[in-house]
Amino acid sequence: MEHIAAVLLVIGCSNAMTECRELPVPVSVFETTQECADERPFALSDVQGQAPRIIAECLSVDPALEDDYDQIVWTVRPDGTLDASVEISNLEVASNGARPEKDSLSQQ
């Protein structure tokens, strides 16, 4: 089983850096940070022209927690600096499988 050590995040922004969005790349997860860094120039070439300004960064992932990560949080500052991290949300989902039976005669 392969482990993930880095995620390549590519963001495309307007010239003013006021509107930004994630851009899809062919390969976004890597077994080593070096593989991610090596792929970065090719990924930038692949998305060329999809936005006036493009930023790409390799984000480190703890392989021991790779199954727990569920979100990438990012912000682009007006100066073009990308602040990003792979995180584990604190969201817990609970459900109750038991549903009370409805009496169709008493429902109005």
Backbone as a ProteinNet text record, in pm:
[ID]
protein_1_A
[PRIMARY]
MEHIAAVLLVIGCSNAMTECRELPVPVSVFETTQECADERPFALSDVQGQAPRIIAECLSVDPALEDDYDQIVWTVRPDGTLDASVEISNLEVASNGARPEKDSLSQQ
[TERTIARY]
83.6	0	87.8	58.1	133.8	88.7	185.1	153.9	169.1	92.6	97.5	182.9	282.3	367.4	350.5	290.9	272.9	153.9	91.8	-20.4	16.6	-4.9	21.9	-106.4	-103.5	-217.5	-186.2	-274.8	-257.6	-378.4	-350.2	-453.6	-439.6	-552.1	-555.2	-629.6	-572.7	-631.7	-643.9	-728.1	-739.3	-611.5	-590.8	-472	-463.6	-578.4	-580.9	-572	-570.6	-564.2	-686.1	-798.9	-920.8	-1013.7	-1001.8	-1082.6	-988.7	-995.4	-907.4	-987.2	-935.4	-999.3	-893.1	-923.2	-832.5	-840.7	-726.5	-720.9	-684.7	-755.5	-724.2	-595.7	-518.4	-396.9	-403.5	-333.8	-341.3	-297.5	-192.6	-144.1	-132.5	-197.9	-194.6	-144.3	-122.5	-70.4	59.3	153.1	285.6	336.8	421.5	480.1	591.6	654.3	759.3	739.9	792.2	786.3	869.9	979.5	1065.5	992	914.7	836.2	738	678.2	584.3	656.6	772	850.4	893.8	929.2	970.1	853.8	732.6	614.4	558.7	587.7	530.4	544.8	663.9	674.9	587.3	572.5	488.9	341	301.8	163.1	133.4	227.4	208.3	194.5	270.8	261.4	125.3	73.5	-56.5	-171.6	-164.2	-275.2	-252.4	-141.9	-111.2	-229.6	-269.8	-379.6	-516	-527.1	-655.7	-687.7	-587.5	-606.7	-490.9	-514.3	-406.5	-285.9	-310.9	-201.8	-220.8	-113.8	-121.3	-13.3	-54.3	35.8	26.4	139.2	140.1	232.8	187.8	267.8	249.1	358.2	352.8	328.4	223.3	187.9	226.3	296.3	338.4	220.6	222.4	119	189.3	140	192.9	134.6	217.2	164.3	85.1	117.3	44.4	-99.2	-125.3	-258.9	-329.6	-272.9	-326.6	-474.1	-522.6	-664.6	-753.6	-695.2	-772.8	-788.7	-696.1	-705.1	-830.3	-904.6	-1025.9	-1048.7	-951.2	-969.9	-836.8	-835.1	-722.6	-774.1	-708.1	-747.3	-643.7	-691.3	-596.5	-651.2	-558.1	-587.4	-476.4	-513.1	-413.7	-417.6	-304.1	-294	-282.8	-313.4	-305.2	-167	-61.5	73.7	106.7	11.1	31.9	86.4	102.1	150.6	38	67.7	-30.1	-6.4	-108.9	-109.5	-197.9	-142	-222.2	-174.3	-268.6	-234.6	-339.2	-297.3	-387.9	-425.7	-556.4	-602.1	-705.7	-726.2	-829.6	-938.3	-1059.4	-1167.5	-1213.2	-1278.2	-1330.7	-1476.7	-1525.4	-1664.7	-1690.7	-1787.7	-1830.2	-1974.1	-2002.1	-2136.1	-2194.6	-2313.7	-2382.5	-2520.3	-2566.2	-2701.2	-2764	-2893.6	-2968	-3045.1	-3009.3	-3073.6	-3216.8	-3252.5	-3389.6	-3482	-3586.2	-3685.1	-3819.6	-3890.3	-4021.2	-4117.3	-4195.8	-4296.9	-4407.7	-4452.9	-4561	-4694.4	-4790.3	-4927.8	-4998.4	-5022.6	-5079.2	-5218.3	-5288	-5421.3	-5411.2	-5304.4	-5295.6	-5219.3	-5160	-5088.3	-5186.9	-5186.9	-5278.9	-5206.1
-117.9	0	123.8	216.2	340.1	436.8	510.9	613.6	750	844.9	980.7	1064.8	1135	1221.7	1368.3	1393	1531.1	1541.7	1658	1690.2	1816.4	1815.2	1932.8	2013.4	2134.6	2225.9	2332.9	2348.6	2449.9	2542.5	2670.4	2773.2	2872.1	2902.8	3003.8	3126	3244.9	3369.3	3473.8	3572.5	3688.9	3771.9	3867	3952.6	4025.9	4066.2	4140.8	4048.7	3916.6	3817.4	3824.1	3872.4	3883.6	3763.7	3693.3	3574.7	3459.7	3354.6	3239.7	3110.3	3006.1	2874.7	2767.8	2648.4	2535.7	2493.1	2458.7	2408	2259.7	2176.9	2033.9	2005.6	1910.9	1867	1715	1659.7	1515.5	1430.7	1471.6	1398.1	1498.5	1467.1	1562.9	1503.1	1371.4	1309.5	1234.8	1239.2	1184.2	1110.1	1010.3	931.1	1005.6	1103	1182.9	1330.1	1415	1559.4	1592.4	1521.5	1545.8	1515	1405.6	1373.9	1486.3	1541.1	1652	1773.7	1805.5	1921	1901.5	1777.6	1749.1	1764.6	1732.4	1738.7	1880.5	1964.6	2100.4	2179.3	2187.6	2264.4	2210	2075.9	2015	2045.9	2044.6	2077.3	2222.2	2310.8	2452.7	2468.7	2394	2398.4	2348.6	2242.8	2186.2	2283.6	2370.2	2461.6	2602.8	2620.6	2751.2	2801.7	2926.5	2986.7	2970.3	2888.8	2870.5	2984.1	3064.9	3181.3	3276.7	3407.1	3504.3	3481.6	3441	3415.6	3275.4	3198	3060.4	3037.7	2975.6	2945.2	2794.9	2730.7	2587.4	2563	2476.4	2445.5	2298.7	2236.9	2100.9	2108.1	2041.2	2040.2	1905.6	1909.2	1785.9	1718	1585.7	1503.3	1401.3	1383.7	1280.8	1147.2	1055.6	928.6	849.4	866.6	793.9	843.1	965.1	1023.8	1040.6	985.3	1013.3	980.3	878	842.9	937.4	1013.3	1103.8	1243.1	1281.2	1413.4	1419.8	1529.4	1539.7	1678	1766.6	1898.4	1968.1	2049.6	2138.7	2278.5	2348.6	2484.5	2578	2676.9	2768	2909.5	3003.2	3145.3	3204.9	3290.9	3363.9	3508.9	3557.2	3696.4	3788.9	3916.4	4012.3	4018.8	3984.5	3987.8	3860.3	3766.7	3644.5	3529	3547.5	3441.6	3342.5	3214.5	3110.2	3052.8	3056.2	2991.6	2868.6	2749	2628.5	2515.8	2428.5	2310.6	2202.4	2078.7	1964.7	1939.1	1930.5	1923.4	1814.6	1787.6	1694.8	1779.4	1769.3	1848.3	1782	1858.7	1807.9	1767.8	1760	1727.4	1581.1	1558.1	1421.8	1407.4	1297.8	1273.2	1156.6	1177.9	1071.5	1053.5	931.9	907.6	796.9	797	694.8	617.4	491.2	409.3	373.8	381.7	346.9	463.2	436.2	538.8	491.9	577.7	535.9	510.9	408.5	377.2	480.9	525.3	623.1	550.8	598.7	547.4	638.4	587.8	673	726.2	662.9	712.1	831.9	841.1	952.5	1071.4	1056	1163.8	1249.1	1378	1464.9	1563.6
0	0	0	-89	-97.8	10.3	60.9	159.6	95.2	143.6	92.3	187.2	132	213.1	174.5	55.8	11.1	-82.8	-80.4	-167.7	-244.7	-375.3	-457.7	-469.6	-418.2	-425	-528.5	-626.5	-730.5	-725.4	-712.7	-700.7	-815.8	-880.5	-984.8	-934.6	-959.6	-909.3	-1019	-991.1	-1079.1	-1064.4	-1154.2	-1146.1	-1013.3	-959.7	-833.8	-712	-735.1	-627.4	-536.3	-588.8	-508.1	-526.2	-637.8	-663.8	-695.6	-614.8	-633.8	-623.5	-689.8	-683.8	-705.5	-656.4	-677.9	-823.1	-880.2	-1016.4	-1012.4	-1087.7	-1088.3	-1165.5	-1115	-1182.8	-1198.5	-1300.1	-1323.7	-1203.8	-1135.2	-1017.4	-903.3	-790.1	-678.8	-548	-541.2	-419.3	-451.5	-355.8	-379.5	-257.7	-282.9	-175.2	-103.2	-170.7	-106.8	-142	-56.6	-82.4	-205.7	-225.5	-341.9	-472.2	-475.8	-595.9	-626.6	-522.5	-540.3	-597.7	-539.8	-587.3	-732.3	-767.8	-906	-1003.7	-960.7	-1046.4	-1059.4	-962.6	-956.2	-1086.7	-1148.3	-1273.9	-1385.9	-1391.8	-1495.9	-1471.3	-1344.8	-1309.4	-1344.6	-1316.2	-1351.1	-1501.7	-1576.6	-1723	-1770.5	-1703.9	-1742.3	-1723.1	-1622.3	-1592.3	-1647.5	-1718.2	-1776.9	-1858.5	-1836.8	-1910.5	-1845.5	-1739.2	-1672.3	-1575.9	-1543	-1455.8	-1479.7	-1458.7	-1478.6	-1386.7	-1261.9	-1166.7	-1109.7	-1109	-1059.7	-954.7	-845.9	-735.1	-709.6	-686.1	-654.5	-537.2	-447.6	-329.6	-291.7	-247.8	-196.2	-45.8	-1.3	139.7	200.3	309.9	375.9	443.6	440.2	501.2	590	709.9	798.4	751.6	697.8	646.9	750.7	877.1	981.7	995.1	948.4	961	826.7	719.9	586.5	570.9	639.1	628.3	707.6	799.8	883.4	822.3	734.4	672.6	586.8	598.3	518.9	458.7	474.5	413.9	390.8	287.7	262	287.1	377.8	412.6	351.4	275.5	212.3	203.2	197.1	180.1	95.7	2.7	-75	-28.4	15.5	60.9	-60.1	-42.2	-153.4	-219	-143.1	-200.6	-278.9	-287.6	-363.5	-282.5	-153.1	-66	-37.3	-51.4	-25.6	112.9	195.8	326.9	312.7	329	309	398.7	433	511.7	489.5	511.6	508	652.5	679.8	818.3	840.2	967.1	1011.6	1076.2	1024.9	1084.4	1213	1295.5	1421.3	1408.7	1286.8	1262	1294.2	1377.4	1407.5	1361.8	1296.3	1245.6	1324.1	1373.3	1446.1	1384.8	1386.6	1337	1419.7	1417.4	1488.5	1383.2	1366.8	1264.5	1298.2	1424.9	1465.9	1435.3	1360.7	1328	1379.8	1450.6	1501.2	1384.8	1399.9	1298.4	1306.3	1191.5	1187.2	1173.5	1248.3	1238.7	1137.9	1018.2	913.8	950	1039	1077.1	1169.3	1247.2	1340.6	1281.1	1163.8	1097.5	1018.1	1032.9	961	876.4
[MASK]
++++++++++++++++++++++++++++++++++++++++++++++++++++++++++++++++++++++++++++++++++++++++++++++++++++++++++++

